[in-house]
Amino acid sequence: MAEMIRVKPTHDGTYTVYRGTLALISGLTRLQAERYEASISRQQQTELAAASH
């Protein structure tokens, strides 16, 4: 099972993207963080689909 991808705000007004407890990238605007999260999620879905065939 893939770890959950989530976006969390930081104290300085930027956003950090996490996979499980691992911070993948930080210092992003909300839009950048949401786009990155969507990209990672699509990649995971593609990998899961390929593994099931």
mmCIF entry with sequence, helices, sheets and N, C-alpha, C, O atoms, coordinates in Angstrom:
data_MODEL
# 
_entry.id   MODEL 
# 
_entity.id                         1 
_entity.type                       polymer 
_entity.pdbx_number_of_molecules   1 
# 
_entity_poly.entity_id                      1 
_entity_poly.type                           'polypeptide(L)' 
_entity_poly.nstd_linkage                   no 
_entity_poly.nstd_monomer                   no 
_entity_poly.pdbx_seq_one_letter_code       MAEMIRVKPTHDGTYTVYRGTLALISGLTRLQAERYEASISRQQQTELAAASH 
_entity_poly.pdbx_seq_one_letter_code_can   MAEMIRVKPTHDGTYTVYRGTLALISGLTRLQAERYEASISRQQQTELAAASH 
_entity_poly.pdbx_strand_id                 A 
# 
loop_
_entity_poly_seq.entity_id 
_entity_poly_seq.num 
_entity_poly_seq.mon_id 
_entity_poly_seq.hetero 
1 1  MET n 
1 2  ALA n 
1 3  GLU n 
1 4  MET n 
1 5  ILE n 
1 6  ARG n 
1 7  VAL n 
1 8  LYS n 
1 9  PRO n 
1 10 THR n 
1 11 HIS n 
1 12 ASP n 
1 13 GLY n 
1 14 THR n 
1 15 TYR n 
1 16 THR n 
1 17 VAL n 
1 18 TYR n 
1 19 ARG n 
1 20 GLY n 
1 21 THR n 
1 22 LEU n 
1 23 ALA n 
1 24 LEU n 
1 25 ILE n 
1 26 SER n 
1 27 GLY n 
1 28 LEU n 
1 29 THR n 
1 30 ARG n 
1 31 LEU n 
1 32 GLN n 
1 33 ALA n 
1 34 GLU n 
1 35 ARG n 
1 36 TYR n 
1 37 GLU n 
1 38 ALA n 
1 39 SER n 
1 40 ILE n 
1 41 SER n 
1 42 ARG n 
1 43 GLN n 
1 44 GLN n 
1 45 GLN n 
1 46 THR n 
1 47 GLU n 
1 48 LEU n 
1 49 ALA n 
1 50 ALA n 
1 51 ALA n 
1 52 SER n 
1 53 HIS n 
# 
_struct_asym.id          A 
_struct_asym.entity_id   1 
# 
_struct_conf.conf_type_id            HELX_P 
_struct_conf.id                      HELX_P1 
_struct_conf.pdbx_PDB_helix_id       AA1 
_struct_conf.beg_label_comp_id       ARG 
_struct_conf.beg_label_asym_id       A 
_struct_conf.beg_label_seq_id        30 
_struct_conf.pdbx_beg_PDB_ins_code   ? 
_struct_conf.end_label_comp_id       ALA 
_struct_conf.end_label_asym_id       A 
_struct_conf.end_label_seq_id        51 
_struct_conf.pdbx_end_PDB_ins_code   ? 
_struct_conf.beg_auth_comp_id        ARG 
_struct_conf.beg_auth_asym_id        A 
_struct_conf.beg_auth_seq_id         30 
_struct_conf.end_auth_comp_id        ALA 
_struct_conf.end_auth_asym_id        A 
_struct_conf.end_auth_seq_id         51 
_struct_conf.pdbx_PDB_helix_class    1 
_struct_conf.details                 ? 
_struct_conf.pdbx_PDB_helix_length   22 
# 
_struct_conf_type.id          HELX_P 
_struct_conf_type.criteria    ? 
_struct_conf_type.reference   ? 
# 
_struct_sheet.id               AA1 
_struct_sheet.type             ? 
_struct_sheet.number_strands   3 
_struct_sheet.details          ? 
# 
loop_
_struct_sheet_order.sheet_id 
_struct_sheet_order.range_id_1 
_struct_sheet_order.range_id_2 
_struct_sheet_order.offset 
_struct_sheet_order.sense 
AA1 1 2 ? anti-parallel 
AA1 2 3 ? anti-parallel 
# 
loop_
_struct_sheet_range.sheet_id 
_struct_sheet_range.id 
_struct_sheet_range.beg_label_comp_id 
_struct_sheet_range.beg_label_asym_id 
_struct_sheet_range.beg_label_seq_id 
_struct_sheet_range.pdbx_beg_PDB_ins_code 
_struct_sheet_range.end_label_comp_id 
_struct_sheet_range.end_label_asym_id 
_struct_sheet_range.end_label_seq_id 
_struct_sheet_range.pdbx_end_PDB_ins_code 
_struct_sheet_range.beg_auth_comp_id 
_struct_sheet_range.beg_auth_asym_id 
_struct_sheet_range.beg_auth_seq_id 
_struct_sheet_range.end_auth_comp_id 
_struct_sheet_range.end_auth_asym_id 
_struct_sheet_range.end_auth_seq_id 
AA1 1 ILE A 5  ? PRO A 9  ? ILE A 5  PRO A 9  
AA1 2 TYR A 15 ? ARG A 19 ? TYR A 15 ARG A 19 
AA1 3 LEU A 22 ? LEU A 28 ? LEU A 22 LEU A 28 
# 
loop_
_atom_site.group_PDB 
_atom_site.id 
_atom_site.type_symbol 
_atom_site.label_atom_id 
_atom_site.label_alt_id 
_atom_site.label_comp_id 
_atom_site.label_asym_id 
_atom_site.label_entity_id 
_atom_site.label_seq_id 
_atom_site.pdbx_PDB_ins_code 
_atom_site.Cartn_x 
_atom_site.Cartn_y 
_atom_site.Cartn_z 
_atom_site.occupancy 
_atom_site.B_iso_or_equiv 
_atom_site.pdbx_formal_charge 
_atom_site.auth_seq_id 
_atom_site.auth_comp_id 
_atom_site.auth_asym_id 
_atom_site.auth_atom_id 
_atom_site.pdbx_PDB_model_num 
ATOM 1   N N  . MET A 1 1  ? 0.842  -1.182 0.000   1.00 0.00 ? 1  MET A N  1 
ATOM 2   C CA . MET A 1 1  ? 0.000  0.000  0.000   1.00 0.00 ? 1  MET A CA 1 
ATOM 3   C C  . MET A 1 1  ? 0.887  1.245  0.000   1.00 0.00 ? 1  MET A C  1 
ATOM 4   O O  . MET A 1 1  ? 1.884  1.312  0.718   1.00 0.00 ? 1  MET A O  1 
ATOM 5   N N  . ALA A 1 2  ? 0.512  2.216  -0.807  1.00 0.00 ? 2  ALA A N  1 
ATOM 6   C CA . ALA A 1 2  ? 1.271  3.456  -0.901  1.00 0.00 ? 2  ALA A CA 1 
ATOM 7   C C  . ALA A 1 2  ? 1.023  4.328  0.322   1.00 0.00 ? 2  ALA A C  1 
ATOM 8   O O  . ALA A 1 2  ? -0.070 4.342  0.888   1.00 0.00 ? 2  ALA A O  1 
ATOM 9   N N  . GLU A 1 3  ? 2.062  5.052  0.711   1.00 0.00 ? 3  GLU A N  1 
ATOM 10  C CA . GLU A 1 3  ? 1.912  5.964  1.845   1.00 0.00 ? 3  GLU A CA 1 
ATOM 11  C C  . GLU A 1 3  ? 1.115  7.202  1.422   1.00 0.00 ? 3  GLU A C  1 
ATOM 12  O O  . GLU A 1 3  ? 1.143  7.613  0.262   1.00 0.00 ? 3  GLU A O  1 
ATOM 13  N N  . MET A 1 4  ? 0.416  7.774  2.380   1.00 0.00 ? 4  MET A N  1 
ATOM 14  C CA . MET A 1 4  ? -0.415 8.939  2.106   1.00 0.00 ? 4  MET A CA 1 
ATOM 15  C C  . MET A 1 4  ? 0.442  10.151 1.769   1.00 0.00 ? 4  MET A C  1 
ATOM 16  O O  . MET A 1 4  ? 1.441  10.424 2.435   1.00 0.00 ? 4  MET A O  1 
ATOM 17  N N  . ILE A 1 5  ? 0.039  10.873 0.726   1.00 0.00 ? 5  ILE A N  1 
ATOM 18  C CA . ILE A 1 5  ? 0.676  12.125 0.338   1.00 0.00 ? 5  ILE A CA 1 
ATOM 19  C C  . ILE A 1 5  ? -0.200 13.251 0.883   1.00 0.00 ? 5  ILE A C  1 
ATOM 20  O O  . ILE A 1 5  ? -1.416 13.244 0.686   1.00 0.00 ? 5  ILE A O  1 
ATOM 21  N N  . ARG A 1 6  ? 0.408  14.210 1.561   1.00 0.00 ? 6  ARG A N  1 
ATOM 22  C CA . ARG A 1 6  ? -0.383 15.321 2.086   1.00 0.00 ? 6  ARG A CA 1 
ATOM 23  C C  . ARG A 1 6  ? 0.425  16.611 2.075   1.00 0.00 ? 6  ARG A C  1 
ATOM 24  O O  . ARG A 1 6  ? 1.655  16.601 2.052   1.00 0.00 ? 6  ARG A O  1 
ATOM 25  N N  . VAL A 1 7  ? -0.307 17.718 2.093   1.00 0.00 ? 7  VAL A N  1 
ATOM 26  C CA . VAL A 1 7  ? 0.272  19.056 2.106   1.00 0.00 ? 7  VAL A CA 1 
ATOM 27  C C  . VAL A 1 7  ? -0.065 19.687 3.447   1.00 0.00 ? 7  VAL A C  1 
ATOM 28  O O  . VAL A 1 7  ? -1.215 19.658 3.884   1.00 0.00 ? 7  VAL A O  1 
ATOM 29  N N  . LYS A 1 8  ? 0.952  20.261 4.101   1.00 0.00 ? 8  LYS A N  1 
ATOM 30  C CA . LYS A 1 8  ? 0.720  20.924 5.389   1.00 0.00 ? 8  LYS A CA 1 
ATOM 31  C C  . LYS A 1 8  ? 1.361  22.306 5.370   1.00 0.00 ? 8  LYS A C  1 
ATOM 32  O O  . LYS A 1 8  ? 2.464  22.480 4.852   1.00 0.00 ? 8  LYS A O  1 
ATOM 33  N N  . PRO A 1 9  ? 0.660  23.290 5.940   1.00 0.00 ? 9  PRO A N  1 
ATOM 34  C CA . PRO A 1 9  ? 1.245  24.632 6.031   1.00 0.00 ? 9  PRO A CA 1 
ATOM 35  C C  . PRO A 1 9  ? 2.337  24.660 7.094   1.00 0.00 ? 9  PRO A C  1 
ATOM 36  O O  . PRO A 1 9  ? 2.312  23.878 8.045   1.00 0.00 ? 9  PRO A O  1 
ATOM 37  N N  . THR A 1 10 ? 3.290  25.562 6.925   1.00 0.00 ? 10 THR A N  1 
ATOM 38  C CA . THR A 1 10 ? 4.363  25.731 7.907   1.00 0.00 ? 10 THR A CA 1 
ATOM 39  C C  . THR A 1 10 ? 4.206  27.073 8.607   1.00 0.00 ? 10 THR A C  1 
ATOM 40  O O  . THR A 1 10 ? 3.380  27.896 8.212   1.00 0.00 ? 10 THR A O  1 
ATOM 41  N N  . HIS A 1 11 ? 4.995  27.287 9.637   1.00 0.00 ? 11 HIS A N  1 
ATOM 42  C CA . HIS A 1 11 ? 4.909  28.512 10.429  1.00 0.00 ? 11 HIS A CA 1 
ATOM 43  C C  . HIS A 1 11 ? 5.270  29.772 9.644   1.00 0.00 ? 11 HIS A C  1 
ATOM 44  O O  . HIS A 1 11 ? 4.870  30.871 10.027  1.00 0.00 ? 11 HIS A O  1 
ATOM 45  N N  . ASP A 1 12 ? 6.018  29.626 8.558   1.00 0.00 ? 12 ASP A N  1 
ATOM 46  C CA . ASP A 1 12 ? 6.441  30.809 7.798   1.00 0.00 ? 12 ASP A CA 1 
ATOM 47  C C  . ASP A 1 12 ? 5.535  31.130 6.614   1.00 0.00 ? 12 ASP A C  1 
ATOM 48  O O  . ASP A 1 12 ? 5.856  31.995 5.799   1.00 0.00 ? 12 ASP A O  1 
ATOM 49  N N  . GLY A 1 13 ? 4.398  30.431 6.519   1.00 0.00 ? 13 GLY A N  1 
ATOM 50  C CA . GLY A 1 13 ? 3.442  30.713 5.456   1.00 0.00 ? 13 GLY A CA 1 
ATOM 51  C C  . GLY A 1 13 ? 3.653  29.926 4.182   1.00 0.00 ? 13 GLY A C  1 
ATOM 52  O O  . GLY A 1 13 ? 2.906  30.098 3.219   1.00 0.00 ? 13 GLY A O  1 
ATOM 53  N N  . THR A 1 14 ? 4.660  29.063 4.157   1.00 0.00 ? 14 THR A N  1 
ATOM 54  C CA . THR A 1 14 ? 4.872  28.203 2.993   1.00 0.00 ? 14 THR A CA 1 
ATOM 55  C C  . THR A 1 14 ? 4.248  26.838 3.285   1.00 0.00 ? 14 THR A C  1 
ATOM 56  O O  . THR A 1 14 ? 3.669  26.622 4.350   1.00 0.00 ? 14 THR A O  1 
ATOM 57  N N  . TYR A 1 15 ? 4.375  25.926 2.325   1.00 0.00 ? 15 TYR A N  1 
ATOM 58  C CA . TYR A 1 15 ? 3.770  24.605 2.456   1.00 0.00 ? 15 TYR A CA 1 
ATOM 59  C C  . TYR A 1 15 ? 4.811  23.524 2.229   1.00 0.00 ? 15 TYR A C  1 
ATOM 60  O O  . TYR A 1 15 ? 5.769  23.701 1.476   1.00 0.00 ? 15 TYR A O  1 
ATOM 61  N N  . THR A 1 16 ? 4.598  22.394 2.905   1.00 0.00 ? 16 THR A N  1 
ATOM 62  C CA . THR A 1 16 ? 5.479  21.237 2.790   1.00 0.00 ? 16 THR A CA 1 
ATOM 63  C C  . THR A 1 16 ? 4.650  20.043 2.329   1.00 0.00 ? 16 THR A C  1 
ATOM 64  O O  . THR A 1 16 ? 3.523  19.852 2.786   1.00 0.00 ? 16 THR A O  1 
ATOM 65  N N  . VAL A 1 17 ? 5.211  19.240 1.421   1.00 0.00 ? 17 VAL A N  1 
ATOM 66  C CA . VAL A 1 17 ? 4.554  18.030 0.941   1.00 0.00 ? 17 VAL A CA 1 
ATOM 67  C C  . VAL A 1 17 ? 5.218  16.843 1.626   1.00 0.00 ? 17 VAL A C  1 
ATOM 68  O O  . VAL A 1 17 ? 6.442  16.710 1.626   1.00 0.00 ? 17 VAL A O  1 
ATOM 69  N N  . TYR A 1 18 ? 4.390  15.986 2.208   1.00 0.00 ? 18 TYR A N  1 
ATOM 70  C CA . TYR A 1 18 ? 4.857  14.803 2.929   1.00 0.00 ? 18 TYR A CA 1 
ATOM 71  C C  . TYR A 1 18 ? 4.385  13.530 2.250   1.00 0.00 ? 18 TYR A C  1 
ATOM 72  O O  . TYR A 1 18 ? 3.296  13.484 1.676   1.00 0.00 ? 18 TYR A O  1 
ATOM 73  N N  . ARG A 1 19 ? 5.211  12.500 2.321   1.00 0.00 ? 19 ARG A N  1 
ATOM 74  C CA . ARG A 1 19 ? 4.808  11.127 1.987   1.00 0.00 ? 19 ARG A CA 1 
ATOM 75  C C  . ARG A 1 19 ? 4.991  10.355 3.278   1.00 0.00 ? 19 ARG A C  1 
ATOM 76  O O  . ARG A 1 19 ? 6.115  10.102 3.714   1.00 0.00 ? 19 ARG A O  1 
ATOM 77  N N  . GLY A 1 20 ? 3.860  9.981  3.890   1.00 0.00 ? 20 GLY A N  1 
ATOM 78  C CA . GLY A 1 20 ? 3.925  9.381  5.214   1.00 0.00 ? 20 GLY A CA 1 
ATOM 79  C C  . GLY A 1 20 ? 4.507  10.411 6.170   1.00 0.00 ? 20 GLY A C  1 
ATOM 80  O O  . GLY A 1 20 ? 3.977  11.517 6.280   1.00 0.00 ? 20 GLY A O  1 
ATOM 81  N N  . THR A 1 21 ? 5.580  10.071 6.858   1.00 0.00 ? 21 THR A N  1 
ATOM 82  C CA . THR A 1 21 ? 6.230  11.007 7.782   1.00 0.00 ? 21 THR A CA 1 
ATOM 83  C C  . THR A 1 21 ? 7.423  11.720 7.152   1.00 0.00 ? 21 THR A C  1 
ATOM 84  O O  . THR A 1 21 ? 8.040  12.572 7.790   1.00 0.00 ? 21 THR A O  1 
ATOM 85  N N  . LEU A 1 22 ? 7.751  11.381 5.910   1.00 0.00 ? 22 LEU A N  1 
ATOM 86  C CA . LEU A 1 22 ? 8.902  11.949 5.219   1.00 0.00 ? 22 LEU A CA 1 
ATOM 87  C C  . LEU A 1 22 ? 8.525  13.234 4.488   1.00 0.00 ? 22 LEU A C  1 
ATOM 88  O O  . LEU A 1 22 ? 7.605  13.222 3.670   1.00 0.00 ? 22 LEU A O  1 
ATOM 89  N N  . ALA A 1 23 ? 9.208  14.330 4.762   1.00 0.00 ? 23 ALA A N  1 
ATOM 90  C CA . ALA A 1 23 ? 9.009  15.582 4.035   1.00 0.00 ? 23 ALA A CA 1 
ATOM 91  C C  . ALA A 1 23 ? 9.715  15.461 2.691   1.00 0.00 ? 23 ALA A C  1 
ATOM 92  O O  . ALA A 1 23 ? 10.926 15.248 2.632   1.00 0.00 ? 23 ALA A O  1 
ATOM 93  N N  . LEU A 1 24 ? 8.947  15.597 1.611   1.00 0.00 ? 24 LEU A N  1 
ATOM 94  C CA . LEU A 1 24 ? 9.522  15.486 0.275   1.00 0.00 ? 24 LEU A CA 1 
ATOM 95  C C  . LEU A 1 24 ? 10.072 16.809 -0.231  1.00 0.00 ? 24 LEU A C  1 
ATOM 96  O O  . LEU A 1 24 ? 11.139 16.861 -0.842  1.00 0.00 ? 24 LEU A O  1 
ATOM 97  N N  . ILE A 1 25 ? 9.325  17.885 0.033   1.00 0.00 ? 25 ILE A N  1 
ATOM 98  C CA . ILE A 1 25 ? 9.733  19.210 -0.438  1.00 0.00 ? 25 ILE A CA 1 
ATOM 99  C C  . ILE A 1 25 ? 9.045  20.256 0.424   1.00 0.00 ? 25 ILE A C  1 
ATOM 100 O O  . ILE A 1 25 ? 7.908  20.069 0.860   1.00 0.00 ? 25 ILE A O  1 
ATOM 101 N N  . SER A 1 26 ? 9.742  21.352 0.664   1.00 0.00 ? 26 SER A N  1 
ATOM 102 C CA . SER A 1 26 ? 9.169  22.404 1.504   1.00 0.00 ? 26 SER A CA 1 
ATOM 103 C C  . SER A 1 26 ? 9.451  23.765 0.885   1.00 0.00 ? 26 SER A C  1 
ATOM 104 O O  . SER A 1 26 ? 10.201 23.874 -0.085  1.00 0.00 ? 26 SER A O  1 
ATOM 105 N N  . GLY A 1 27 ? 8.845  24.797 1.453   1.00 0.00 ? 27 GLY A N  1 
ATOM 106 C CA . GLY A 1 27 ? 9.071  26.153 0.991   1.00 0.00 ? 27 GLY A CA 1 
ATOM 107 C C  . GLY A 1 27 ? 8.264  26.526 -0.237  1.00 0.00 ? 27 GLY A C  1 
ATOM 108 O O  . GLY A 1 27 ? 8.613  27.466 -0.950  1.00 0.00 ? 27 GLY A O  1 
ATOM 109 N N  . LEU A 1 28 ? 7.183  25.793 -0.489  1.00 0.00 ? 28 LEU A N  1 
ATOM 110 C CA . LEU A 1 28 ? 6.372  26.033 -1.675  1.00 0.00 ? 28 LEU A CA 1 
ATOM 111 C C  . LEU A 1 28 ? 5.169  26.917 -1.369  1.00 0.00 ? 28 LEU A C  1 
ATOM 112 O O  . LEU A 1 28 ? 4.744  27.035 -0.220  1.00 0.00 ? 28 LEU A O  1 
ATOM 113 N N  . THR A 1 29 ? 4.631  27.534 -2.414  1.00 0.00 ? 29 THR A N  1 
ATOM 114 C CA . THR A 1 29 ? 3.338  28.191 -2.274  1.00 0.00 ? 29 THR A CA 1 
ATOM 115 C C  . THR A 1 29 ? 2.288  27.085 -2.208  1.00 0.00 ? 29 THR A C  1 
ATOM 116 O O  . THR A 1 29 ? 2.577  25.931 -2.525  1.00 0.00 ? 29 THR A O  1 
ATOM 117 N N  . ARG A 1 30 ? 1.092  27.430 -1.805  1.00 0.00 ? 30 ARG A N  1 
ATOM 118 C CA . ARG A 1 30 ? 0.035  26.423 -1.723  1.00 0.00 ? 30 ARG A CA 1 
ATOM 119 C C  . ARG A 1 30 ? -0.221 25.786 -3.095  1.00 0.00 ? 30 ARG A C  1 
ATOM 120 O O  . ARG A 1 30 ? -0.357 24.567 -3.195  1.00 0.00 ? 30 ARG A O  1 
ATOM 121 N N  . LEU A 1 31 ? -0.287 26.598 -4.137  1.00 0.00 ? 31 LEU A N  1 
ATOM 122 C CA . LEU A 1 31 ? -0.533 26.077 -5.479  1.00 0.00 ? 31 LEU A CA 1 
ATOM 123 C C  . LEU A 1 31 ? 0.573  25.119 -5.914  1.00 0.00 ? 31 LEU A C  1 
ATOM 124 O O  . LEU A 1 31 ? 0.294  24.047 -6.451  1.00 0.00 ? 31 LEU A O  1 
ATOM 125 N N  . GLN A 1 32 ? 1.821  25.503 -5.683  1.00 0.00 ? 32 GLN A N  1 
ATOM 126 C CA . GLN A 1 32 ? 2.940  24.629 -6.041  1.00 0.00 ? 32 GLN A CA 1 
ATOM 127 C C  . GLN A 1 32 ? 2.848  23.308 -5.286  1.00 0.00 ? 32 GLN A C  1 
ATOM 128 O O  . GLN A 1 32 ? 3.047  22.242 -5.868  1.00 0.00 ? 32 GLN A O  1 
ATOM 129 N N  . ALA A 1 33 ? 2.547  23.377 -3.997  1.00 0.00 ? 33 ALA A N  1 
ATOM 130 C CA . ALA A 1 33 ? 2.465  22.176 -3.172  1.00 0.00 ? 33 ALA A CA 1 
ATOM 131 C C  . ALA A 1 33 ? 1.337  21.269 -3.639  1.00 0.00 ? 33 ALA A C  1 
ATOM 132 O O  . ALA A 1 33 ? 1.505  20.051 -3.695  1.00 0.00 ? 33 ALA A O  1 
ATOM 133 N N  . GLU A 1 34 ? 0.186  21.849 -3.977  1.00 0.00 ? 34 GLU A N  1 
ATOM 134 C CA . GLU A 1 34 ? -0.941 21.039 -4.445  1.00 0.00 ? 34 GLU A CA 1 
ATOM 135 C C  . GLU A 1 34 ? -0.642 20.402 -5.790  1.00 0.00 ? 34 GLU A C  1 
ATOM 136 O O  . GLU A 1 34 ? -1.040 19.263 -6.036  1.00 0.00 ? 34 GLU A O  1 
ATOM 137 N N  . ARG A 1 35 ? 0.049  21.116 -6.660  1.00 0.00 ? 35 ARG A N  1 
ATOM 138 C CA . ARG A 1 35 ? 0.431  20.533 -7.956  1.00 0.00 ? 35 ARG A CA 1 
ATOM 139 C C  . ARG A 1 35 ? 1.431  19.395 -7.770  1.00 0.00 ? 35 ARG A C  1 
ATOM 140 O O  . ARG A 1 35 ? 1.336  18.361 -8.430  1.00 0.00 ? 35 ARG A O  1 
ATOM 141 N N  . TYR A 1 36 ? 2.383  19.592 -6.872  1.00 0.00 ? 36 TYR A N  1 
ATOM 142 C CA . TYR A 1 36 ? 3.371  18.544 -6.595  1.00 0.00 ? 36 TYR A CA 1 
ATOM 143 C C  . TYR A 1 36 ? 2.682  17.308 -6.014  1.00 0.00 ? 36 TYR A C  1 
ATOM 144 O O  . TYR A 1 36 ? 2.979  16.179 -6.404  1.00 0.00 ? 36 TYR A O  1 
ATOM 145 N N  . GLU A 1 37 ? 1.765  17.535 -5.081  1.00 0.00 ? 37 GLU A N  1 
ATOM 146 C CA . GLU A 1 37 ? 1.007  16.438 -4.475  1.00 0.00 ? 37 GLU A CA 1 
ATOM 147 C C  . GLU A 1 37 ? 0.238  15.671 -5.551  1.00 0.00 ? 37 GLU A C  1 
ATOM 148 O O  . GLU A 1 37 ? 0.244  14.440 -5.550  1.00 0.00 ? 37 GLU A O  1 
ATOM 149 N N  . ALA A 1 38 ? -0.418 16.375 -6.459  1.00 0.00 ? 38 ALA A N  1 
ATOM 150 C CA . ALA A 1 38 ? -1.178 15.730 -7.533  1.00 0.00 ? 38 ALA A CA 1 
ATOM 151 C C  . ALA A 1 38 ? -0.263 14.929 -8.448  1.00 0.00 ? 38 ALA A C  1 
ATOM 152 O O  . ALA A 1 38 ? -0.625 13.836 -8.884  1.00 0.00 ? 38 ALA A O  1 
ATOM 153 N N  . SER A 1 39 ? 0.914  15.461 -8.741  1.00 0.00 ? 39 SER A N  1 
ATOM 154 C CA . SER A 1 39 ? 1.877  14.770 -9.594  1.00 0.00 ? 39 SER A CA 1 
ATOM 155 C C  . SER A 1 39 ? 2.342  13.461 -8.955  1.00 0.00 ? 39 SER A C  1 
ATOM 156 O O  . SER A 1 39 ? 2.420  12.431 -9.625  1.00 0.00 ? 39 SER A O  1 
ATOM 157 N N  . ILE A 1 40 ? 2.647  13.505 -7.673  1.00 0.00 ? 40 ILE A N  1 
ATOM 158 C CA . ILE A 1 40 ? 3.097  12.316 -6.950  1.00 0.00 ? 40 ILE A CA 1 
ATOM 159 C C  . ILE A 1 40 ? 1.969  11.282 -6.894  1.00 0.00 ? 40 ILE A C  1 
ATOM 160 O O  . ILE A 1 40 ? 2.205  10.089 -7.080  1.00 0.00 ? 40 ILE A O  1 
ATOM 161 N N  . SER A 1 41 ? 0.754  11.743 -6.639  1.00 0.00 ? 41 SER A N  1 
ATOM 162 C CA . SER A 1 41 ? -0.394 10.843 -6.558  1.00 0.00 ? 41 SER A CA 1 
ATOM 163 C C  . SER A 1 41 ? -0.641 10.139 -7.895  1.00 0.00 ? 41 SER A C  1 
ATOM 164 O O  . SER A 1 41 ? -0.904 8.937  -7.930  1.00 0.00 ? 41 SER A O  1 
ATOM 165 N N  . ARG A 1 42 ? -0.555 10.898 -8.999  1.00 0.00 ? 42 ARG A N  1 
ATOM 166 C CA . ARG A 1 42 ? -0.724 10.290 -10.328 1.00 0.00 ? 42 ARG A CA 1 
ATOM 167 C C  . ARG A 1 42 ? 0.358  9.260  -10.593 1.00 0.00 ? 42 ARG A C  1 
ATOM 168 O O  . ARG A 1 42 ? 0.089  8.192  -11.143 1.00 0.00 ? 42 ARG A O  1 
ATOM 169 N N  . GLN A 1 43 ? 1.580  9.581  -10.202 1.00 0.00 ? 43 GLN A N  1 
ATOM 170 C CA . GLN A 1 43 ? 2.699  8.656  -10.414 1.00 0.00 ? 43 GLN A CA 1 
ATOM 171 C C  . GLN A 1 43 ? 2.459  7.354  -9.642  1.00 0.00 ? 43 GLN A C  1 
ATOM 172 O O  . GLN A 1 43 ? 2.688  6.268  -10.174 1.00 0.00 ? 43 GLN A O  1 
ATOM 173 N N  . GLN A 1 44 ? 2.004  7.458  -8.406  1.00 0.00 ? 44 GLN A N  1 
ATOM 174 C CA . GLN A 1 44 ? 1.725  6.264  -7.599  1.00 0.00 ? 44 GLN A CA 1 
ATOM 175 C C  . GLN A 1 44 ? 0.618  5.426  -8.226  1.00 0.00 ? 44 GLN A C  1 
ATOM 176 O O  . GLN A 1 44 ? 0.715  4.199  -8.257  1.00 0.00 ? 44 GLN A O  1 
ATOM 177 N N  . GLN A 1 45 ? -0.437 6.075  -8.727  1.00 0.00 ? 45 GLN A N  1 
ATOM 178 C CA . GLN A 1 45 ? -1.541 5.346  -9.343  1.00 0.00 ? 45 GLN A CA 1 
ATOM 179 C C  . GLN A 1 45 ? -1.070 4.610  -10.579 1.00 0.00 ? 45 GLN A C  1 
ATOM 180 O O  . GLN A 1 45 ? -1.471 3.471  -10.821 1.00 0.00 ? 45 GLN A O  1 
ATOM 181 N N  . THR A 1 46 ? -0.214 5.260  -11.367 1.00 0.00 ? 46 THR A N  1 
ATOM 182 C CA . THR A 1 46 ? 0.332  4.630  -12.563 1.00 0.00 ? 46 THR A CA 1 
ATOM 183 C C  . THR A 1 46 ? 1.174  3.416  -12.200 1.00 0.00 ? 46 THR A C  1 
ATOM 184 O O  . THR A 1 46 ? 1.075  2.374  -12.849 1.00 0.00 ? 46 THR A O  1 
ATOM 185 N N  . GLU A 1 47 ? 1.999  3.543  -11.169 1.00 0.00 ? 47 GLU A N  1 
ATOM 186 C CA . GLU A 1 47 ? 2.844  2.428  -10.737 1.00 0.00 ? 47 GLU A CA 1 
ATOM 187 C C  . GLU A 1 47 ? 2.002  1.281  -10.202 1.00 0.00 ? 47 GLU A C  1 
ATOM 188 O O  . GLU A 1 47 ? 2.311  0.118  -10.464 1.00 0.00 ? 47 GLU A O  1 
ATOM 189 N N  . LEU A 1 48 ? 0.946  1.583  -9.459  1.00 0.00 ? 48 LEU A N  1 
ATOM 190 C CA . LEU A 1 48 ? 0.069  0.540  -8.914  1.00 0.00 ? 48 LEU A CA 1 
ATOM 191 C C  . LEU A 1 48 ? -0.669 -0.182 -10.036 1.00 0.00 ? 48 LEU A C  1 
ATOM 192 O O  . LEU A 1 48 ? -0.821 -1.403 -10.004 1.00 0.00 ? 48 LEU A O  1 
ATOM 193 N N  . ALA A 1 49 ? -1.128 0.582  -11.027 1.00 0.00 ? 49 ALA A N  1 
ATOM 194 C CA . ALA A 1 49 ? -1.832 -0.012 -12.175 1.00 0.00 ? 49 ALA A CA 1 
ATOM 195 C C  . ALA A 1 49 ? -0.894 -0.936 -12.955 1.00 0.00 ? 49 ALA A C  1 
ATOM 196 O O  . ALA A 1 49 ? -1.300 -2.022 -13.368 1.00 0.00 ? 49 ALA A O  1 
ATOM 197 N N  . ALA A 1 50 ? 0.337  -0.520 -13.157 1.00 0.00 ? 50 ALA A N  1 
ATOM 198 C CA . ALA A 1 50 ? 1.310  -1.326 -13.907 1.00 0.00 ? 50 ALA A CA 1 
ATOM 199 C C  . ALA A 1 50 ? 1.657  -2.596 -13.123 1.00 0.00 ? 50 ALA A C  1 
ATOM 200 O O  . ALA A 1 50 ? 1.860  -3.654 -13.719 1.00 0.00 ? 50 ALA A O  1 
ATOM 201 N N  . ALA A 1 51 ? 1.726  -2.497 -11.798 1.00 0.00 ? 51 ALA A N  1 
ATOM 202 C CA . ALA A 1 51 ? 2.075  -3.646 -10.976 1.00 0.00 ? 51 ALA A CA 1 
ATOM 203 C C  . ALA A 1 51 ? 0.948  -4.674 -10.931 1.00 0.00 ? 51 ALA A C  1 
ATOM 204 O O  . ALA A 1 51 ? 1.206  -5.855 -10.698 1.00 0.00 ? 51 ALA A O  1 
ATOM 205 N N  . SER A 1 52 ? -0.295 -4.249 -11.149 1.00 0.00 ? 52 SER A N  1 
ATOM 206 C CA . SER A 1 52 ? -1.421 -5.168 -11.067 1.00 0.00 ? 52 SER A CA 1 
ATOM 207 C C  . SER A 1 52 ? -1.647 -5.956 -12.350 1.00 0.00 ? 52 SER A C  1 
ATOM 208 O O  . SER A 1 52 ? -2.473 -6.869 -12.377 1.00 0.00 ? 52 SER A O  1 
ATOM 209 N N  . HIS A 1 53 ? -0.923 -5.615 -13.412 1.00 0.00 ? 53 HIS A N  1 
ATOM 210 C CA . HIS A 1 53 ? -1.103 -6.339 -14.689 1.00 0.00 ? 53 HIS A CA 1 
ATOM 211 C C  . HIS A 1 53 ? -0.129 -7.446 -14.843 1.00 0.00 ? 53 HIS A C  1 
ATOM 212 O O  . HIS A 1 53 ? -0.146 -8.148 -15.855 1.00 0.00 ? 53 HIS A O  1 
# 
